[in-house]
Amino acid sequence: MTLSHTRAVAGMLLVTLMWSSAGLVTRQLESAASFEVTFWRSSFTLIALTAFFAATQGRSAFSFLRTGGKTLWMSGLMWAVMFTCFMLAITMTTVANVLITMSISPLMTAVLARFMLGHAVNPRTWLAIVLAGAGIAWMYGHSLSADPKYLVGTLVALAVPIAAAINWNLLQRSGKSVDLVPALFIGALISSVVALPFAMPFRASAQDLGWLALLGVFQLAIPCALAVRLARTLPAPEISLLALLETVFGIAWVWWFSHERPSQHVLFGGSVVLITLAVNEIIVIQASQKGRK
């Protein structure tokens, strides 16, 4: 069944709400930290995707591990970087720092497309990159003066949009469609294996495991699978624009319920980044609509 545009937008709003829960849920943990958080979240994602493939594809469920090819495995590796660095960063710095840093992924994708695909970067995008970069630099400067650990956490978070940009351009360069869900499975597998040695000895309580299972299934596996379906209806610029709501929702959750209030420096720098990205994506959407007329 083909979704209407209205339903696809509503579905993407639900996806961003589910994605945005990571910071709030992480702040409820009692004793699990750093690599252990990463390991359990990736492991529960892996379990959920294993159940999904087994239920929908039967004996051929994991044939993609043999036949997926280099592009699928490279995509999975980039997902592993995103899974790992996101959870490490969110345990080292504020949720606002992490989410605002991640939000620059569309601009990084445009820059890397210049080198990986030979696509020209238009002046409007360069202006957006400069403005968003200024907002991020403002946040970085404050992180350094406030707490060096915050700066390290924000630098770790920077690996997420870089990996996302490499992933997107890699798939574009391949010239063929690579199913996101198997790539997610590979990413969760690699992330779990890499994090395991650093996660031990385990300290997570039963409550922690419950929260991390919630993250693995409802914050990652399900919304990512939904996003794959919605991408068939919504154009990429519109998805990028709606995805910015993850940043807004994520900061709001921890502000309201965990009392993690962003500093004025973060609010100012983050506003510059989000407004710049929103305006840039709106212009892209309008241009694409004019092109179809």
C-alpha positions in Angstrom: 0.0 0.0 0.0 1.3 3.4 -1.0 1.2 5.9 1.9 -0.2 9.4 1.3 2.2 12.3 1.9 0.3 13.3 5.0 0.6 9.9 6.5 4.2 9.6 5.6 4.9 13.0 7.3 3.0 11.8 10.4 5.0 8.6 10.4 8.3 10.5 10.2 7.2 12.6 13.2 6.7 9.4 15.1 10.1 8.2 14.0 11.8 11.4 15.3 10.0 11.1 18.6 11.2 7.5 19.0 14.8 8.5 18.0 14.8 11.5 20.4 14.2 9.3 23.5 17.8 8.2 23.7 19.1 11.0 25.9 16.2 10.9 28.4 16.4 7.1 28.7 20.2 7.1 29.1 19.8 9.6 32.0 17.7 7.0 33.9 20.5 4.5 34.1 21.8 3.5 37.5 25.2 2.0 37.1 25.8 1.1 33.4 28.1 3.6 31.6 30.1 4.3 28.5 31.0 1.1 26.6 28.6 -1.1 28.5 25.7 1.2 27.5 26.9 0.9 23.9 27.2 -2.9 24.1 23.7 -3.5 25.6 21.9 -1.1 23.3 23.6 -2.6 20.2 23.0 -6.1 21.4 19.3 -5.6 22.0 19.0 -4.0 18.5 20.7 -7.1 17.1 18.3 -9.4 18.9 15.3 -7.4 17.7 16.6 -7.4 14.0 17.4 -11.1 14.3 13.8 -11.9 15.3 12.5 -9.7 12.5 14.6 -11.5 9.8 13.8 -14.9 11.2 10.0 -14.1 11.2 9.9 -12.6 7.8 12.5 -14.5 5.7 12.8 -17.9 7.3 15.8 -20.0 6.4 17.2 -17.4 4.0 17.0 -14.7 6.7 20.8 -14.1 6.9 21.9 -14.8 3.4 22.9 -11.2 3.0 25.9 -11.8 5.2 27.3 -13.9 2.4 25.9 -12.2 -0.6 25.5 -8.5 0.5 28.8 -7.5 -1.0 31.4 -4.8 0.0 29.0 -1.9 -0.1 26.6 -3.5 2.4 29.5 -4.3 4.8 31.0 -0.8 4.5 27.5 0.6 5.2 27.3 -1.6 8.2 30.7 -0.4 9.4 29.5 3.2 9.2 26.4 2.3 11.2 28.6 0.7 13.8 30.6 3.9 14.1 27.3 5.8 14.5 25.9 3.4 17.1 29.1 3.3 19.2 30.1 7.0 19.1 26.6 8.2 19.7 26.2 6.3 23.0 29.8 7.1 24.1 29.2 10.8 23.5 25.9 10.9 25.2 27.5 9.5 28.4 30.3 12.1 28.2 28.6 15.4 27.5 25.1 16.9 27.4 22.3 15.6 25.2 22.1 19.1 23.5 25.8 19.0 22.5 25.4 15.6 21.0 22.2 16.2 19.1 23.2 19.6 17.7 26.5 18.2 16.5 24.8 15.3 14.8 22.3 17.6 13.1 25.0 18.9 10.6 25.0 15.5 8.8 23.2 16.9 5.7 25.9 19.6 5.2 28.7 17.1 5.7 27.0 14.9 3.1 27.0 17.7 0.6 30.7 18.4 1.3 31.8 14.8 1.0 29.7 14.4 -2.2 32.1 17.0 -3.8 35.0 14.6 -3.3 33.3 11.1 -3.4 30.8 11.8 -6.2 32.2 14.9 -8.0 29.0 16.9 -7.2 29.5 20.6 -7.0 28.6 22.4 -3.8 26.4 25.5 -4.5 27.1 28.8 -2.8 23.9 28.5 -0.7 25.2 25.3 0.8 28.6 26.8 1.5 26.9 29.7 3.3 24.9 27.2 5.4 28.1 25.3 6.2 29.8 28.5 7.4 26.9 29.5 9.6 26.4 26.1 11.0 30.1 25.7 11.6 30.1 29.0 13.5 27.3 27.7 15.7 29.2 24.5 16.4 32.4 26.4 17.1 30.6 28.5 19.6 29.4 25.4 21.4 32.9 23.8 21.3 34.5 26.9 22.8 32.0 26.9 25.6 32.5 23.2 26.2 36.2 23.7 26.5 35.8 26.5 29.0 33.1 24.8 31.0 34.4 21.2 31.2 37.1 19.6 29.1 35.2 16.3 29.2 32.2 18.0 27.5 34.6 19.0 24.6 35.8 15.4 24.3 32.2 14.1 24.3 31.3 16.6 21.6 34.3 15.6 19.5 33.2 11.9 19.8 29.7 13.0 18.7 31.2 14.6 15.6 32.1 11.1 14.3 28.4 10.4 13.9 27.6 12.9 11.2 30.9 12.1 9.5 30.0 8.4 9.3 26.5 9.2 8.2 27.8 11.4 5.4 30.3 8.7 4.3 27.5 6.1 4.4 25.1 8.1 2.3 27.7 9.0 -0.4 28.9 5.4 -0.4 25.5 4.1 -1.2 25.0 6.8 -3.9 28.3 6.0 -5.5 27.5 2.3 -5.6 24.8 3.0 -8.1 22.5 0.4 -6.6 20.1 0.2 -3.7 21.4 -1.3 -0.5 18.7 -2.3 2.0 19.1 -0.3 5.2 17.8 -3.0 7.6 20.6 -5.6 6.8 23.1 -2.8 7.1 21.7 -1.9 10.5 22.0 -5.6 11.5 25.7 -5.6 10.5 26.3 -2.3 12.3 24.7 -3.6 15.5 26.8 -6.8 15.2 30.1 -4.9 14.8 29.3 -2.4 17.5 28.4 -5.2 20.0 31.7 -7.1 19.3 33.9 -4.0 19.5 32.3 -2.7 22.7 32.2 -6.0 24.5 35.9 -6.1 25.8 35.6 -2.5 27.1 32.2 -3.1 28.6 33.4 -5.8 31.1 33.0 -6.3 33.9 29.3 -5.7 33.6 27.7 -3.4 36.1 24.3 -2.8 34.7 21.4 -3.4 37.1 18.2 -5.2 36.1 16.5 -1.8 35.7 19.4 -0.6 33.4 18.9 -3.7 31.2 15.3 -2.9 30.9 16.0 0.7 29.8 18.7 -0.4 27.4 16.4 -3.0 25.9 13.9 -0.2 25.4 16.5 1.8 23.5 17.6 -1.1 21.4 14.1 -2.1 20.2 12.0 1.1 20.3 14.6 3.9 19.9 16.7 2.2 17.1 15.4 -1.0 15.5 11.7 -0.1 15.0 12.1 3.6 14.0 14.9 2.8 11.6 12.8 0.1 9.9 9.9 2.6 9.7 12.2 5.2 8.2 13.2 2.8 5.4 9.5 2.5 4.5 8.8 6.2 4.7 11.8 7.0 2.4 9.8 5.5 -0.4 7.3 8.3 -0.1 9.2 11.3 1.2 12.1 12.9 -0.7 15.5 13.1 1.0 15.4 16.9 1.7 12.0 16.6 3.4 13.2 13.7 5.5 16.3 15.7 6.5 14.1 18.6 7.5 11.8 16.5 9.6 14.7 14.7 11.2 15.9 18.0 12.7 12.9 17.6 15.1 14.9 14.8 16.8 17.3 17.5 18.1 14.4 19.7 19.3 12.5 16.8 20.9 15.7 15.2 22.5 16.8 18.5 24.1 13.3 19.1 25.4 12.9 15.7 27.0 16.0 16.0 29.1 15.3 19.6 29.9 11.8 18.9 31.1 12.2 15.5 32.8 15.9 15.3 33.8 16.5 19.0 34.5 19.5 19.0 32.1 19.1 22.6 31.0 21.3 23.7 28.1 23.5 26.7 28.7 22.9 30.0 27.0 25.9 29.3 24.8 24.5 26.0 23.6 21.0 27.4 23.1 22.5 30.2 21.0 24.9 28.1 19.0 22.3 25.3 18.5 19.7 27.8 17.3 22.1 29.1 14.7 22.7 25.5 13.5 19.1 24.4 13.4 17.7 27.6 11.8 20.5 27.4 9.1 19.7 23.8 8.4 16.0 24.3 8.3 16.2 27.2 5.9 18.6 25.3 3.6 16.4 22.2 3.5 13.2 24.3 2.9 15.0 26.0 -0.1 16.0 22.6 -1.4 12.4 21.3 -1.1 10.9 24.4 -2.9 13.5 24.1 -5.7 12.6 20.4 -6.2 8.9 21.2 -6.3 9.5 23.9 -8.9 11.5 21.4 -10.9 8.6 19.0 -11.0 6.1 21.5 -12.3 
